[in-house]
Amino acid sequence: MSVSVPKYVLMVKVEPGDKSPIPFSRDVINSDSLVVLIDELDDRLYLWMGKNRSLVDKRAAMRVAQSIMRGGFSYGKLQIGRSLRELVEIDESKLSESDVKEKFEALNAVFKRPYTVKDKMLVEVAVEAPSSVRAPAPQVEEAVVAVEAPQAPIQPAKEATLRMVAPSPPSEAVKPAEIKLAEVEPELVGRAKLGLLFTLLAEEFPELLVNYKVADGVPAFEFESPEGLVARVSIDGKDLVISYGSTFAEKRDKVVSRLKEIIGKILG
């Protein structure tokens, strides 16, 4: 005599700072999303990473997925995915690779099963025996990339522009003072300031990545932490133009003051 055992499927968005259930729908699997799908039927956790997301966001999503693999996901009185055996990582930017394509097809197959919607988020699949269909074992790769090729622009939570030169009183921050460096090319001065800024940001944000991008013909460096964009910096001659995100705003005064202090010492 066979016994019907309920199995659940749950989708969870894993945006930086946000891990919450979402309605079961194929539509959320797109180029801008970071989504975990917990599949108790085949004891798998699928991690979908859209091609438009940054490396920092993808690494943060992977950490969340690994956490769910270890203990499941609390949903009401249920613990969904308590004993999953396999993490299937699907990065859309690698869909041309045969093994990633197979994993993507396995993910799509989940949405084609007969199922019962228990509530707005939770889906139940009643089965008599475990499924024999297995997705290929994921190849675990880890790489830290300091400078990436151009990606889609990331919109910072808050943006303002700060033009920095040699030390000047706070009241003159908007209109920088002119610094005469006859024997040094202005761009080299700007690059030196960029290097100093990178060092200071690395001290404040231990997990820091740098992306090089060109927007509207203007090259810029984007500094990112797992929480999102820290600052976008471009060089304008000997000056730095900084558009900073919310994760940098609370530390802005400290970093900028320290940068001006170091520049002042260098310029004598």
C-alpha positions as CSV (number, residue, x, y, z in Angstrom):
1,M,0.0,0.0,0.0
2,S,1.5,3.3,-1.0
3,V,1.2,6.4,1.1
4,S,0.9,9.9,-0.4
5,V,3.5,12.2,1.1
6,P,3.2,16.0,0.6
7,K,6.1,17.8,-0.9
8,Y,6.4,21.6,-1.2
9,V,7.9,24.0,-3.6
10,L,8.7,27.6,-2.5
11,M,10.3,30.5,-4.3
12,V,12.3,33.1,-2.4
13,K,13.9,36.3,-3.7
14,V,17.4,36.8,-2.4
15,E,18.1,40.5,-3.1
16,P,20.8,42.2,-1.0
17,G,19.2,42.8,2.4
18,D,16.0,41.0,1.5
19,K,15.2,37.3,1.7
20,S,11.4,36.8,1.4
21,P,9.0,34.4,-0.3
22,I,7.4,35.3,-3.6
23,P,4.4,33.8,-5.6
24,F,5.2,30.7,-7.5
25,S,5.6,31.9,-11.1
26,R,7.9,31.4,-14.0
27,D,7.7,35.1,-14.8
28,V,10.1,36.0,-12.0
29,I,12.9,34.1,-13.7
30,N,14.4,36.9,-15.7
31,S,17.6,38.8,-16.4
32,D,17.2,41.1,-13.5
33,S,16.2,38.7,-10.7
34,L,18.0,36.7,-8.0
35,V,15.7,33.8,-7.0
36,V,15.9,30.6,-5.0
37,L,13.5,27.8,-5.8
38,I,13.2,25.1,-3.1
39,D,12.1,21.9,-4.6
40,E,11.3,19.2,-2.0
41,L,10.1,16.8,-4.7
42,D,13.6,16.2,-6.0
43,D,15.4,17.5,-2.9
44,R,17.0,20.4,-4.8
45,L,17.5,24.1,-4.3
46,Y,17.8,26.0,-7.6
47,L,19.6,29.4,-7.5
48,W,18.8,31.6,-10.5
49,M,21.1,34.6,-11.2
50,G,20.0,37.0,-13.9
51,K,22.7,38.2,-16.3
52,N,22.1,41.8,-15.5
53,R,23.1,41.4,-11.8
54,S,26.6,42.3,-10.5
55,L,29.2,39.8,-9.3
56,V,28.7,41.1,-5.7
57,D,25.0,40.5,-5.8
58,K,25.5,37.0,-7.2
59,R,28.0,36.1,-4.5
60,A,25.6,37.4,-1.8
61,A,22.7,35.4,-3.3
62,M,25.0,32.3,-3.2
63,R,25.6,32.7,0.5
64,V,21.9,32.9,1.2
65,A,21.3,29.8,-0.9
66,Q,24.0,27.9,1.0
67,S,22.4,29.0,4.3
68,I,19.0,27.6,3.2
69,M,20.7,24.4,2.1
70,R,22.0,23.9,5.6
71,G,18.8,24.4,7.6
72,G,15.8,25.0,5.2
73,F,13.6,28.1,5.1
74,S,11.0,28.9,7.8
75,Y,7.6,29.5,6.4
76,G,4.9,29.8,9.0
77,K,4.9,26.6,11.0
78,L,6.7,24.7,8.2
79,Q,10.5,24.3,7.6
80,I,10.7,24.1,3.8
81,G,13.7,22.3,2.3
82,R,15.0,20.9,5.6
83,S,17.0,18.0,4.0
84,L,17.8,19.1,0.5
85,R,20.7,17.1,-1.2
86,E,21.7,19.3,-4.1
87,L,22.3,23.0,-4.9
88,V,21.8,23.8,-8.6
89,E,23.4,27.1,-9.6
90,I,22.2,28.7,-12.8
91,D,23.9,31.8,-14.0
92,E,22.1,33.3,-17.0
93,S,25.3,34.7,-18.4
94,K,26.6,31.1,-18.8
95,L,23.5,29.6,-20.5
96,S,25.5,28.9,-23.7
97,E,27.4,26.2,-21.7
98,S,25.7,22.8,-22.1
99,D,25.7,21.8,-18.4
100,V,24.1,25.2,-17.4
101,K,21.5,24.8,-20.1
102,E,20.6,21.3,-18.8
103,K,20.1,22.8,-15.3
104,F,17.9,25.6,-16.7
105,E,15.7,23.0,-18.5
106,A,15.4,21.1,-15.2
107,L,14.3,24.4,-13.5
108,N,11.7,25.0,-16.2
109,A,10.3,21.5,-15.7
110,V,9.4,22.3,-12.1
111,F,6.8,24.8,-13.4
112,K,5.2,22.2,-15.7
113,R,4.3,19.7,-12.9
114,P,0.8,19.3,-11.6
115,Y,0.5,21.1,-8.3
116,T,-1.8,22.6,-5.7
117,V,-1.5,26.2,-4.5
118,K,-1.7,26.1,-0.7
119,D,-1.7,29.9,-0.3
120,K,-0.3,32.9,-2.1
121,M,3.3,31.6,-2.0
122,L,3.4,27.9,-1.1
123,V,2.9,25.1,-3.7
124,E,2.2,21.5,-2.8
125,V,3.0,18.4,-4.8
126,A,1.6,15.1,-3.5
127,V,3.8,12.1,-4.5
128,E,4.0,8.4,-3.7
129,A,7.7,8.0,-4.3
130,P,10.7,10.3,-4.9
131,S,11.2,11.5,-8.4
132,S,13.9,9.7,-10.4
133,V,14.8,12.8,-12.5
134,R,18.1,14.3,-11.4
135,A,19.6,17.5,-12.6
136,P,23.3,17.3,-13.3
137,A,25.6,17.8,-10.3
138,P,26.5,21.5,-10.2
139,Q,30.2,22.5,-10.8
140,V,31.2,24.7,-7.9
141,E,33.4,27.5,-9.0
142,E,34.6,30.5,-7.1
143,A,36.5,33.4,-8.4
144,V,37.2,36.8,-7.1
145,V,37.4,39.4,-9.9
146,A,38.9,42.7,-9.1
147,V,37.9,44.5,-12.4
148,E,35.1,43.2,-14.6
149,A,34.2,43.9,-18.2
150,P,31.4,46.5,-18.7
151,Q,28.0,45.4,-17.3
152,A,24.6,47.0,-17.2
153,P,24.7,50.2,-15.0
154,I,23.8,49.8,-11.4
155,Q,21.4,52.4,-10.0
156,P,22.6,53.6,-6.6
157,A,20.0,54.1,-3.8
158,K,21.1,57.7,-3.4
159,E,23.3,59.8,-5.5
160,A,25.2,63.0,-5.1
161,T,28.3,64.4,-6.7
162,L,31.4,65.4,-4.8
163,R,34.4,67.0,-6.5
164,M,37.6,66.6,-4.4
165,V,40.9,68.4,-4.7
166,A,43.6,69.3,-2.2
167,P,42.4,70.2,1.3
168,S,40.1,73.2,1.5
169,P,37.7,74.4,4.2
170,P,34.3,72.5,4.3
171,S,32.5,75.6,2.9
172,E,34.6,75.3,-0.3
173,A,33.8,71.6,-1.0
174,V,31.3,72.4,-3.8
175,K,33.7,74.8,-5.6
176,P,37.2,73.2,-5.4
177,A,40.3,75.3,-5.0
178,E,42.8,75.3,-7.9
179,I,46.0,73.4,-7.2
180,K,49.1,74.1,-9.4
181,L,51.2,71.0,-10.1
182,A,53.4,72.2,-12.9
183,E,55.5,69.0,-13.2
184,V,52.7,66.4,-12.9
185,E,50.0,65.7,-15.5
186,P,46.5,66.3,-14.1
187,E,45.3,62.8,-15.0
188,L,48.1,61.2,-13.0
189,V,47.1,63.3,-10.0
190,G,43.5,62.1,-10.4
191,R,44.6,58.4,-10.7
192,A,46.7,58.8,-7.5
193,K,43.7,60.1,-5.6
194,L,41.7,57.2,-7.0
195,G,44.2,54.8,-5.6
196,L,44.1,56.4,-2.2
197,L,40.3,56.3,-2.2
198,F,40.3,52.6,-3.0
199,T,42.6,52.0,0.0
200,L,40.3,53.9,2.4
201,L,37.2,52.2,1.1
202,A,38.8,48.8,1.5
203,E,39.4,49.6,5.1
204,E,35.7,50.5,5.6
205,F,34.2,47.7,3.5
206,P,36.2,44.4,3.9
207,E,34.4,42.7,1.0
208,L,34.9,45.2,-1.8
209,L,34.9,44.7,-5.6
210,V,35.8,47.1,-8.3
211,N,34.0,47.2,-11.7
212,Y,35.3,49.3,-14.6
213,K,32.5,50.7,-16.8
214,V,31.9,53.2,-19.5
215,A,28.6,55.2,-19.4
216,D,27.9,57.8,-22.0
217,G,31.5,57.7,-23.1
218,V,32.8,58.5,-19.6
219,P,34.9,55.8,-17.9
220,A,34.1,55.1,-14.3
221,F,35.0,52.8,-11.5
222,E,32.2,51.2,-9.4
223,F,33.0,50.1,-5.9
224,E,30.6,47.5,-4.5
225,S,30.0,45.6,-1.3
226,P,27.6,42.7,-0.7
227,E,25.0,45.2,0.4
228,G,25.2,47.0,-3.0
229,L,26.8,50.0,-4.7
230,V,29.2,51.9,-2.4
231,A,30.4,54.6,-4.9
232,R,30.9,55.3,-8.6
233,V,34.0,57.3,-9.3
234,S,35.3,59.0,-12.4
235,I,38.4,61.1,-13.0
236,D,38.1,64.7,-14.2
237,G,41.7,65.9,-14.7
238,K,43.2,66.1,-11.3
239,D,39.8,65.8,-9.6
240,L,37.6,62.9,-8.6
241,V,33.9,63.0,-9.2
242,I,32.1,60.6,-6.8
243,S,28.5,59.5,-6.9
244,Y,27.9,57.5,-3.8
245,G,25.2,54.9,-2.8
246,S,23.4,54.6,0.5
247,T,26.0,52.2,1.9
248,F,28.6,54.9,1.6
249,A,26.6,57.8,2.8
250,E,27.0,57.2,6.5
251,K,30.8,56.9,6.1
252,R,31.2,59.7,3.6
253,D,32.5,62.4,5.9
254,K,35.0,60.1,7.5
255,V,36.4,58.8,4.2
256,V,36.5,62.2,2.5
257,S,38.1,63.9,5.5
258,R,40.8,61.2,5.6
259,L,41.4,61.4,1.9
260,K,41.8,65.2,2.0
261,E,44.2,64.8,5.0
262,I,46.4,62.4,3.1
263,I,46.4,64.5,0.0
264,G,47.4,67.5,2.1
265,K,50.4,65.7,3.5
266,I,51.5,64.6,0.0
267,L,51.2,68.0,-1.5
268,G,53.0,69.5,1.5
